[in-house]
Amino acid sequence: MAQEKHRAMPTREELRIWRDYIETAEALRNRLEGRLQSESSLSSADYRVLLALGEADRKTLRSSALAALIGWERSRLSHHLGRMEKRGLIRRATCADDAHGVEVVLTDLGAERFRHGSVPHLRAVRELFVDALSPERLAQVDAITTALRRRLDLGPEPSGR
């Protein structure tokens, strides 16, 4: 019987690599989120919403399109938008062409807070991620990410590009 190309279970070494990857990605995410919160008073969830709206035409997206763009369930987004609206970062309005639809609009305050938070956040990304890797290793991370995204049917490019 020919040796199977893939074993049913990962090897001990493959599991070690997997755990290291997951633990490191979590630590990086937690460190970036902590710095974003302390330096700008924005959560990573706020930042994702503000980024998507900032890149949208007229700084406006239908709520359903925003949920799909950032990969959230519509109920989670609705609750989060309520908190953001109370802080004046966004406003919600009925769609002009659909009385049942809701448009999410980036406010001037939301745009200002996003700009204010982006500078220290991007510095932290540089310091904690980019500067830790040589250009060759960064290209390897890109290739690995692309392979994983294809396996997960996420497409070759991350959301937000």
N, C-alpha and C positions, 0 to 999 in steps of 0.2 A: 504494500500500500504506500503510495507516494506521501511524503511528509507534507502536512498542510502548511500553506503559506502563512496563515494567521492562526495562532493558538486561540482556544476558546477563552482562556483567561490571560490577563497581562502577566508578564514575568515580574519577579521581585524588583528588578532594575527599572522596568517600565512603570511600575507603581510608584517607585521612589521619584522618578522624573515627573510623573503626573502630580503627586502630592506637592513637590517643590514648586511646580508651575502654579498650581491653584493657590497655595499659601502665599507665594510671592505676589501674584496678581491681586489677591485680597489685601495684602499689606500695602501694596502700592495704591490701590483704590482708596483704602481707609486713610492713608497719609494725605493723598490729594484732596479727598473730601474734607478732612479735618482742616487742612490749610485753607481751602476755599471758604469754608464756613467761618473760620476765625478772621480771615483777611477781608472778607466781603459781605458777611452775613447772608450769603446765598448757600442753599443746599445744592448738592449735585443735581437733584431733581429740578430745582428752580433753574439752574444753569442750562440743563438740557432743553427745557421749555423755552427759555429766553433765547437760546441759540437758534432753535428751529424757527421761532417767530422772527428773529432778527434777519434771518436769511430768506424769509418768505416775501413774496410780492406784497407790497403795501403793508408789510409787517403784520399780516393777518392770515390766519388759517382756519378752516372749518375744524371744529373740535374733533370730528371723526378722522380727518386727515392728519391732524397733529398727533392723535393717539397712535395711528398707524406708523407715522414717521419716527416716533421715539420708541415704539414697541411696547406700549402700555395698553392695558385694558381700559376701555372707556370710563368705567366707574372709578378706577384709580385716578385717571386724569381729571375727572370731574371734581373729585374731592380735593385734589392738589390745586386745581385752578381756583377753587373757592378760597383756599388759604392765600394764594398769590393775589387774588383780586382784593381781598381785605387789606393787603399790604400795598395796594396801588401799583403792582408790577404789570398787571394785565387787566383788560376789561373784556367782558363777554357781551355779545350783542346778537340779536336774532338775525339770521341771514336774510338779506334783501330778497333773494329769489326762492327761499324755502322757509316758511314760518316754523317748521319743526327743527330746522338746523340752527346750530350755534356757531358764531364766528368768535375766535379768540384774537384779540388785538393787543399788541405790545404797546404799552403806554410810554410816554416820555420818561417817566420815572424808572420804568422797567428797563428801557434802553440805556439810561444813565447808569443804573446799578449793574447791568451786564457789562458795560464798558469798564466801569470801575473794578469789577471782579475779574475781568479777563486778563488784565496785566499781571497781577500776582499769580493767578492760576496758570497762565502760560509759562511764567518763570518757574513755577514749581514743576510743571511737566518737563521743562528743559532740565532742571536740576536733578530731579528724581528718576527720570526715564532716559531722556535723550543723551545727557552727558555721561550716563553709566555705560553707554554702548558705543563701540567704534562704528564708523559708517558701514563697514562690512557686516557687523552684528545687527545693526539696525535694518539693513537689507534682508538679513536672514529672518528677523522678526516679521517683517512685511511678508515674506514668502510663507512663513509658517501660518500667519494670520489668514492669508488668502486661502491656503489649503484647508484650514479649519472652517472658514466661512463657507467654502464650497461644499464641504462634507455636511455641514449643518443647513444647507440650502439657504444661506443668507446672502448669496451673491458675493462677488469678489471685493466689493467696496463696503466699508463700514457705513452705518447710517450717519447722516449728517454731512456727507460729502457731496 
